[in-house]
Amino acid sequence: MTSDTKAELPQATGSCCSPSGSCHDAGDAGQGAGVTTVYQVKGMTCGHCEGAVSSEISELPGVTSVKAVASTGQVTVVSEAALDEAAVRAAVDEAGYELV
């Protein structure tokens, strides 16, 4: 007596974390809240680079989410209010990369 019944799981689009592709609950709850800014960062080549840049920018006050993509050099930051570009530049520099 073998059962082929499998549990049906909701289908995520983009990530195993959530349907929106985010690993953070805050992005789903306040979808319209906050300021989204896309920065161009020079020098990222791999996942380690993405993590280093994301980690440094995440430490800035008010930042709720960061997504870095090495292949495009784009870093998308969601924050409670507009960020000071000098602070973002300093965070990117600290990670070892250059804000374009």
C-alpha positions in Angstrom: 0.0 0.0 0.0 2.0 2.9 -1.3 0.6 6.4 -1.3 1.6 8.9 -4.0 -0.1 11.7 -2.1 2.3 14.6 -1.7 1.8 17.8 0.3 1.0 20.7 -1.9 3.2 23.7 -1.2 2.5 27.2 -2.3 4.5 28.1 -5.5 7.0 30.9 -4.9 8.1 33.1 -7.7 11.8 34.0 -7.7 12.9 32.6 -4.4 12.3 29.8 -1.9 12.0 32.5 0.8 8.8 34.2 -0.2 6.6 34.8 -3.3 8.2 38.3 -3.7 11.7 36.8 -3.9 12.7 38.5 -0.6 14.1 36.7 2.4 12.8 39.5 4.6 9.2 39.8 5.9 9.4 43.6 6.0 9.3 43.8 2.2 6.0 42.0 2.0 4.3 43.8 4.9 5.2 47.4 3.8 5.3 47.0 0.1 4.4 50.6 -0.6 6.3 52.0 2.4 9.8 53.4 2.2 12.1 54.7 -0.4 13.7 52.4 -3.1 16.9 53.6 -4.6 19.1 51.7 -7.2 22.8 52.4 -7.0 25.5 51.3 -9.5 28.5 49.7 -7.9 31.7 49.0 -9.8 33.9 46.0 -9.1 31.4 43.3 -7.9 32.0 40.0 -9.7 30.5 37.2 -7.5 28.1 36.3 -4.7 30.8 37.1 -2.1 31.0 40.6 -3.5 27.2 40.9 -3.4 27.2 39.8 0.3 30.0 42.2 1.2 28.2 45.2 -0.3 24.8 44.2 1.1 26.2 43.7 4.5 27.8 47.1 4.7 24.8 49.0 3.3 22.4 47.0 5.6 24.2 48.6 8.6 23.1 52.1 7.6 20.3 53.5 9.8 16.9 53.1 8.2 17.8 50.5 5.7 15.2 47.8 5.5 16.4 45.7 2.6 19.4 45.4 0.2 19.7 43.4 -3.0 23.0 43.4 -4.9 23.4 41.8 -8.3 27.1 41.4 -9.4 26.2 40.7 -13.1 24.6 44.2 -13.5 26.4 46.0 -10.7 23.1 47.2 -9.4 22.3 47.5 -5.7 18.7 48.1 -4.8 18.2 49.6 -1.4 14.9 50.0 0.4 15.0 52.4 3.4 12.6 54.2 5.7 13.7 57.6 4.2 16.1 58.8 1.5 19.7 57.9 2.4 22.6 60.3 2.4 24.7 59.4 -0.7 27.9 60.0 1.2 26.9 57.4 3.8 26.1 54.9 1.0 29.4 55.7 -0.7 31.3 55.2 2.5 29.6 51.8 3.1 30.4 50.7 -0.5 34.0 51.9 0.0 34.3 50.0 3.3 33.2 46.8 1.4 36.0 47.4 -1.1 34.0 48.6 -4.1 33.2 51.9 -5.8 29.8 53.7 -6.0 29.5 55.0 -9.6 
